[in-house]
Amino acid sequence: MTSPKRLLLTPGEPTGIGPDIIIHLAQENFSAELIIVADPDLLHQRAQQLGYPLKLIEWDDKADTTYHQKKSLKIIPVKQYSPSIPGVLDSRNSPYVIETLSLAAKLCREKKADALITGPVHKGVINEAGISFSGHTEFFSELCGKKTVMLFVLNQPKLKVALVTTHLPLSLVPDAITTEHLESCITILHHELQTLFHIDSPKIYTCGLNPHAGESGYLGREEIDIIQPCIEKLKEKNISIVGPLSADTLFTPKYLEQADVILAMYHDQALPLVKYLGFGNAVNVTLGLDFIRTSVDHGTALDLAGTNKADAGSMREAIHLAIEMS
């Protein structure tokens, strides 16, 4: 019999809904071993506040993997620097958040776990603590020394959307779309769709950067000077890629039915549609790492922390997708 996959979970910002949704999901069955990297006191206090039973079992790294047991979690303890109050940010705990991510990534890179699923972090409070942090994707990319691509996966409707640039001010996006960077993104995307999603010849449909994909240069030349030449070069390497196409028509059934993935040039070119179609059920995947990492599609929702009103749907989907991918 195949042993269950070992999944690490990080709850993210301790005063947000990350702990809540993981505690909620701990009450369910999963066909994997779930291990949370977090402060035991935080979880006990939040479970009591939410009214959920929760047994914490310290993880033994010498033990065999076992399937998740409802109403319990295995745990790798990491202590907070200050007690948390739901909904009240405290920059003193920002190093704690980083420690959970670093430790979980280290264990995955050492092949002691099969995947990492991350809860939502609060970028503002981490930066307030003097820690430069623009997002999970960038953090893991730098930590592992790997070029990465952000991918969003929806089950209903079936849709995959990847980003060339992630958390950048819009004014910096054009200069960030270089030939080298674009070629790297497409190469990683093509390879990971083959290896992680088992798509033999992925069909990648690419947005232009400018309105109407530049309108033959009248609305911008990035498509002519960078995007189109890069696409033609990659076609010679047997990568199936179409574009650049106008983003306002690419996200229509005519194209979506043919594409395995849409490649958008910047964050808000794609994310409004992704969240409109699948908010609460989409999964954020980091491609290009030497381990599997999935995450929720939402933020910390400080106003919902500790209220028992947080929706665990995206975290549930992130766990299931991590199991499938691993």
ABEGO torsion letter per residue (X at the ends): XBBBBBBBBBAEBAABAAAAAAAAAAABBBBBBBBBBBBAAAAAAAAAAAGBBBBBBBBBAABBBBBBBBGBBBBBBBBBABBBBBGBBBAAAAAAAAAAAAAAAAAAAAGABABBBBBBBBAAAAAAAGBBBAEAAAAAAAAAGBBBBBBBBBAOBBBBBBBABBBBBAAAAAAABBAAAAAAAAAAAAAAAAAAAGBABBBBBBBBABBGGGGGGAAEAAAAAAAAAAAAAAAAAGBBBBOBBBAAAABBAAAAAABABBBBABAAAAAAAAAAAABGABBBBBBGBABBBBBBABBAGAAABGAGABBAAAAAAAAAAAAAAX
